[in-house]
Amino acid sequence: MRTGEPLPALGDVLAALGTGVWHWDTASGEVTVDAVAAGLLGLPAEPTTLTQAQVRARFHPVDWNEITGIIQLAVAEGTLAEVRIRIMDDQNNVVRVARSRSKPSYEPERKAYVLTGTLQEVTEPTPGTPAARSAVTGDWRRSREAFLLDAGRALAEARSTQEVLRVAANLSMPGFTPDGLAVFGVEGDRLTIIGHHGHEPGADSAFYMPLDTDYPAAEVVRTGRAVYLSSPEEYKARYPLTWPLAQRFGRQSWAFLPLTASGRTMGAWLAAFAYPVAFTPDERSVLTTVARMLAQALSRAGTAETEKELTEGLQRTMMPKLGPGIPGMDVTARYVPTGGGLQVGGDWYDVIPLPQGASGTTSGGGRFALVIGDVQGHDVRAAGLMGQLRIALRAYASEGHRPDAVLARASRFLHGIGEDSADLRFATCLYAEVDPATGVLEVARAGHPEPVIRMDDGTVLTRPTAGGLPLGIDPDADYPTTRLILESGETLLICTDGLIETGGHDLESGWQRLREILERHHGTQEELADALVQAVHGPSSHHTTGPLADRREDDIALLLLTRQGAACGCGAEDTAPPPVRRTALTVAQAEPERVSVARQQLRELLHDWDSPDQVDSAVLLLSEVLTNVLVHTDSDALLLAEVTDGGDGRRIRIEVTDSGDDLPHPRRPGELASSGRGLLLIELLAHTWGVAPRGRGKSIWFELYEPRNGDGPG
């Protein structure tokens, strides 16, 4: 070419140099090649567009896997992607080796890699020779970096010993992939096989070799130094006694490397090759790096599995087994520990048989106590305190103390344990004595979530109960007792806060999530317990989006208690009267704020009432009646609200009882009067009402009838 003449076209220059051009878009999956690149791929020498699958079929599987890692590494570093590619024919034979250089880019909007590069044939030396890397030194180093990056990530993500072994078995080393692997461990003074790949089944059965045996893996464990054997002759000459163990597998080269973690040799790793390998410094460097990463991964997995076994074993020994069935009652329990390391939870539950005459009663037979609680913290100390507190509660209950006395003594006990420690802990607890014959529950609560009742028709109510401080804070704290009645077919749910708040929920939204499960569920009590746990740990349980990670933010304990009845699913005959939905509540003179609790209870009771106006009317009238008792008497008010279905439609009856002797009477207040309209409102809004003397005291009641088919009140 003379000076001043125009330069030839770029394509002509590349063709003259035997260099092809290819373009790959991972989003569309199309690969465009020119005539030279098509010829190198074994296709007719003309420009064409291929699918990703067609190109992959022309590449060696190991090389195709390396391409992805190298492209990602080049994009991350902003450098060229260089890779060696073995081109295969239709019989899976290597016909040539090509080298590709490209400048890849990543498009976040399309989530795709786009690259345009060159493809040029290179000379490939015989595998295992010292010159095997000299022709493609740049490719080898970049492939090695991409391989180590990918292997390190995969081993770091493995969470168990079996996962680590699977990752190790699938490692494709650049240019000299082994076809046989084995991981040796140490038990006492013997060598064992933890896992293997590429050997016949049963190769690891009953493998116990003394460490002083003349075997490469045993020598590696004894000395901490790697052993490289490039040929069968070298293996046989150095280890004649154990050569028959390796001879039957037909391998040509072996590398035994120490697995060292925290300065301690914990085993050995064997990489066996079907062809001779010279084990150049570069190859030894890769093997040594992989062995170190493998040792770290095995150490982490072993520690995690040991901690998990310790945690689960500790929890199993501290969780009681539910005893034989309780006549007339069904009890179901669940415990789900927190996740990760020694995250031992402090949640527990217990079912305690009570002595005859407990709580000062004479019924005695069959009475038992339900206990559920949560010790502060998620560590071994929390689990230890939980065990001690559970034993103390069982002892106090077995002595026959009332629920308030049991919690008061337990609080004093926990406070005494913490006085000698700088790490003072507290615990929440709910203690309920149950009389199966009557369904009466005596409940005392120490900073614990309220109990929940699922009624016979599926309605769910939170039962307000009196409570005190968490256990261990004040040794002189009082724990008042609340009496509840569990009707036939009703289910009591008590749980720890882990069931409510896991997944980024607070108490309100967490209860709403559980309420939906309780109201929709149709099945056995065991299935209901599983559904509650699944609602908390399932994919849809969290507010935040993203992959389904470990949901065990907090441990969970729950107890379900059902009083058998006509609709409890226990097989009893359907001889019960029409279902009754009721709630009862005491509003003391010193607790006027409980009027709002009563209003909320009534709204929950009427959650499916057809007329919202009637619900508002019932709540208004209830407020009037309760306020009249608190203002005009010196006694407490007892609320009883019932929803019944007599066949002609549902009706709500609300009755408020007090110990005052003065009967209410209608008044005609002036226009500016601030009171005196309660009975007028009842006359206007209620279908029927009345006042009934009760010996010492009285009760005022009113009823509302649910309209049907859009009818107004009769």
Residue, then its C-alpha position, 0 to 999 in steps of 0.5 A: m500500500r502506497t503512502g496516501e492511499p486510503l486504508p482498507a476496510l476494517g472487515d477486510v483487515l480482520a478477514a486477512l488476519g483470520t479474525g471474526v467478529w460476533h455480537w451477542d445480546t443476552a436479552s434477545g438471545e441472538v448471536t450475530v457472526d460474520a463469515v470468518a466467525a461462522g467458519l471458526l464455529g464450523l458453519p458455512a463461511e457467510p454472515t448469519t444470526l444464530t440463537q444462543a442455544q445454537v452457539r452454546a451447542r458449538f462450545h465446550p460446556v465448561d468454556w460456556n460456563e466460564i464465559t458468563g463469569i468472565i463477562q460479569l467480572a469484566v463489566a464490574e472492573g470495566t475491562l476487556a473480557e478475554v476467554r479461551i473457547r474450545i469449538m466442538d463438532d457434532q460428535n463432541n470432539v474438539v476441532r479447534v481452540a479460539r480466543s475471544r476478546s470483547k468489551p461487554s456492557y450491562e443495560p439495567e433497564r433490559k437486565a441484559y449484557v451486550l457485547t461485540g468481540t473478536l474470535q481468532e483461532v489459537t494453538e492448543p498444547t496437549p493438556g497437562t504439559p508445562a506449555a499448556r498455558s503459554a499460548v493463552t496466558g491472558d485468557w488463563r489468568r482472567s479465567r482463573e479470576a472469574f472462576l475463583l470469584d464464582a467459586g468463592r461466592a458459591l461456597a460462601e452461600a452454602r449453609s450446610t455441609q451437604e451444600v458445601l460438598r455439592v458446590a465442590a463437586n460442581l466446580s469447573m476449574p479453568g483448563f484442568t477440571p478434575d473428574g473425581l473429588a473427595v473430602f476427608g475429615v478427622e475423627g480422633d486419630r482416624l481419617t474418614i470420608i465426609g463426602h465424595h464425587g466421581h467414585e462408585p457408590g459405597a466408596d466411603s462406607a466404613f472408611y476409617m484409616p489411621l492417620d499414621t497410614d502411608y496414604p497421601a491424605a493422611e500425610v497431608v493431615r499429619t504435615g499440613r503440606a499438599v501432595y501433588l502426584s502427576s502420574p500413576e508411576e509417581y503415586k506407586a513409587r511414593y505410596p506403594l502400600t495404598w496405591p491399590l486404593a487409587q489404581r482401581f479408579g483409573r485416574q492419571s493425576w492427583a492433588f491432595l491439599p490440606l483443609t486448614a481453618s483458624g490455623r488447624t488442619m481439619g481434613a484433606w481435599l482430593a482432586a483426581f484427574a483423568y489425564p496427566v497434569a503437570f501442576t504448574p505454579d498457576e495450577r497449584s495456586v488455584l488448587t490451594t485457593v480453592a482448598r482454603m475457601l473449601a475449608q472455611a466453608l466447611s468450618r462455617a457449616g459445621t459450626a452452624e450445624t452444631e449450634k442448630e443442633l444445640t439450640e434445637g436440643l435445648q429447646r426440645t428438653m425444655m418444651p413439655k410434651l402434652g399429656p393424655g387428653i383432657p376430658g371435654m377439652d382439646v389442647t394443641a401447642r406449637y413452638v417455632p424457635t428463632g433462626g440463626g446460630l445460638q439464637v435460643g429463644g426464651d418463649w415457652y408454654d406448659v400444661i400443668p395438672l392442678p391438685q384437687g381443690a386448687s384456687g380454693t375450689t372443691s371441684g378439683g377433678g381434671r383442673f389444669a393450668l395453661v402457662i405461656g411466657d417469653v423471657q427477654g432476649h435470644d441467647v443461652r441465658a434467656a433459655g436458662l432463665m426460661g427453664q428455671l422460671r418454668i420449673a418455678l411456675r410448675a412448683y407454685a401451681s402444684e402447691g395449689h396457689r391461685p393464679d395471682a399468687v403464682l405470678a407474684r411468687a414467680s416475679r419475686f423468684l425471677h427478680g431474686i435471680g437477677e439481683d446477683s447479675a448485671d444482666l437483669r432480665f424480665a419475662t412476660c407471662l399469662y397464667a390461666e386455670v381451667d375447669p373443664a367441667t364448667g369452662v371457667l378460666e381464671v386468668a392472670r397476666a404479666g405484661h403479656p398479650e391478651p387472650v383471644i376467643r374464637m366463638d362457635d360461629g367463627t367470630v373472634l374477640t380479644r378478651p380484655t383481662a386485668g394485668g400487672l408488670p412483667l415478671g422480675i421487675d417489681p418483687d412486690a407487684d400484684y397480678p389481678t385475676t379475670r374470670l372468663i367462660l369458654e362456651s362449648g365449641e369456642t377456642l381460646l388462643i394464647c401466644t407470645d408476641g412473635l406470632i403477632e409482630t413477626g414480619g414488620h407488623d405491630l400489635e394491631s396489624g399483627w392481630q388483624r392478620l391472625r384474625e383473618i386466619l381464625e375466622r376463615h379457617h375450617g378444619t381441625q385444631e391441629e390444622l388451625a395451629d399450622a395455618l397460624v404459623q404459616a401465616v407468619h412465616g409464609p412468603s406473604s407474611h412480610h410487608t417488605t418485598g424481596p426474596l423469601a429469606d429466613r422468617r424467624e425474627d423471633d421465636i413463637a409459642l402458641l396454645l389453642l384450647t377448645r371446649q368440646g361441643a356441638a360444633c367443635g369438630c370432636g364428633a359430639e351429637d348435634t343436640a345443642p341449642p341454637p348458637v349463642r354469641r356472647t361477651a361479658l365484661t366488668v367496668a369498675q368505678a375506678e376504671p371508667e376507661r373500660v367503657s371504651v373497651a366495652r364499646q369495642q367488644l360490642r362492635e367486634l361481637l356485631h362485626d357481621w350485623d346487617s345494619p351498621d346503623q343498629v350497631d351504632s345505636a347499640v354502642l350508643l345505648l351501651s355507653e349511656v347505660l354504663t355511664n349511668v351506673l358509674v355516675h349515679t351509683d357506687s357499684d361496678a357495672l357487669l355487662l353481658a351481651e348476647v347474639t342469638d338466632g331464634g329462627d325468625g332472625r338474629r337479635i342482640r340482647i345487652e344487659v348491664t347489672d349493678s348493685g344499686d337499689d335505685l331503679p331508673h325512671p324516665r325524666r324530661p330534661g330541659e333544652l340545656a340539660s346535660s343529662g337525663r336522656g338515657l331512657l329516652l334514647i333507649e325508648l327511641l332506638a331499642h325494639t324492647w327494653g326493661v329493668a329487672p330487680r336482682g335482689r340486691g341490685k338491678s339490671i337494665w336490658f334492651e334488645l335490637y332485632e336484625p332487619r332481614n331483606g332490607d326491612g327496617p326495625g319493627 
